[in-house]
Amino acid sequence: MRVSQNHLFILLLSSLALLGGSGCTPSLVYSPSVHLPPSPPKSHEVQASVGMGWLPEARPHAMSQKLQVGEEIFARYTPFSQFTMEIKGWREHTLVLDERRSGWAYTNIIMLTHSSPIQVALIPTFGGVFLGKTLEGGGGILRVGIWWPKEIVSPYSAVGVGVGINDIRGENNKWGWAYVLTLGANYQLWSHLYISGEMSGIGQINKAERQTTLFLSPSLQVGVTF
């Protein structure tokens, strides 16, 4: 089964994901991790993973730390081999402000290759960032992901550009953008259980406040495939 050109075009237009600024709150946190599975997903495969990551601040100049330790969770389903649906959630571990900061995102993994030693996918994501239960910002990122030939570990990488807006409920929303480069690897513990570690390098540009920040954001997950 193939993804139609119209379907792909709609996905690309809707994939503005994961850099959210903040409206009423000094800053929000977002998650740049991608945690690709050990190999391209197969038809009807289900995957779930949970772990910890260092979440970048959307407005680091307004906070005492640029990164916050947080929890992350992924859930994926592949209805057919070229197309995977993913839900991701994250939240800060320590309460920094009056309410906990968190986010949710939806991702598609669209395979562009099928049987070559190096597998390539288009990965659009869109999501929102929250203060407590209130949606404060949102945006999207479009990435290209690559599975490299497997050795002892299964290496992968992803590179993309994201945009985000803040105060999306008000009239004075502002925006920024970022480059994100992720390098990661999976190690198979047993037939269905694996660990995934990665490092994301981020160049974040806050256009409204003319602030540029560089981040290194590590993340570690334990995952299972059904």
C-alpha positions, -999 to +999 in steps of 0.1 A: +000+000+000+013+034-010+009+068+006-008+090-020+008+123-031-022+142-017-019+124+016+018+132+018+012+169+009-014+172+037+010+157+061+038+181+051+015+211+055+003+199+089+038+191+102+048+222+120+059+206+155+076+210+187+092+243+195+067+262+216+073+295+233+054+308+262+027+334+265+018+341+302+046+318+317+083+327+316+092+296+295+079+262+285+098+230+278+099+209+246+114+176+236+137+173+206+142+135+209+132+112+180+142+077+193+138+058+160+132+020+165+161-005+160+150-011+124+123+004+101+089-006+115+071-036+099+034-039+091+011-041+121+040-036+145+034-019+179+062-002+199+062+015+232+091+031+251+097+052+282+127+071+296+143+103+307+156+133+287+169+168+291+142+191+279+152+225+264+136+257+277+118+277+250+130+310+266+163+299+283+173+336+290+143+339+313+152+308+334+181+298+357+188+266+336+187+260+299+176+224+303+152+205+326+153+168+334+120+152+323+102+120+315+093+110+280+070+083+266+065+071+230+038+048+214+038+037+178+017+017+154+025+008+118-006+000+098+016-008+068+053-009+063+058+026+047+037+045+072+039+047+110+018+067+135+033+079+168+022+097+199+048+112+222+044+129+256+069+146+280+069+166+312+095+182+335+105+160+365+109+188+390+082+215+394+100+247+385+069+271+382+035+270+400+023+243+375+040+215+358+051+221+322+046+193+296+037+186+260+022+161+235+031+155+199+019+135+169+044+121+144+044+101+111+073+081+099+070+078+061+096+054+046+113+066+014+134+035+009+125-002+013+154-027+010+187-007+007+214-011+035+207+026+044+170+033+051+156+068+048+123+082+062+105+116+062+094+124+097+068+153+101+057+161+137+032+186+151+023+192+188+016+215+217+032+226+249+013+231+282+015+248+315-006+226+338-037+218+316-035+250+296-022+250+260+004+278+258+023+272+225+029+248+197+045+242+163+062+216+142+094+201+128+101+183+096+130+158+097+148+133+076+157+101+095+183+076+085+189+040+098+226+032+092+240-004+087+237-024+119+268-035+138+268-043+175+243-015+179+218-001+154+228+036+147+205+062+134+204+099+128+178+126+120+181+162+109+154+188+105+141+224+108+113+233+133+092+264+139+071+274+169+048+301+182+039+313+217+007+326+232-013+308+206-046+316+225-039+354+223-035+380+196+002+387+202+017+354+193+054+354+184+075+328+167+109+313+164+127+284+147+155+259+151+178+234+135+179+200+151+205+173+145+201+140+164+226+111+166+214+079+183+218+041+186+197+012+197+209-020+215+188-051+214+187-066+249+163-095+240+142-103+209+115-077+218+133-054+243+158-027+234+174+004+248+178+036+229+203+065+236+207+097+216+221+132+217+203+162+200+222+193+190+199+223+187+204+258+174+173+278+186+165+312+173+139+333+191+129+359+164+106+379+187+133+386+213+164+382+191+179+355+212+200+326+198+207+296+220+227+263+215+217+232+233+229+196+237+200+175+248+206+138+257+178+112+261+176+075+271+147+051+266+138+015+272+115+001+245+095-030+236+082-042+203+050-063+199 
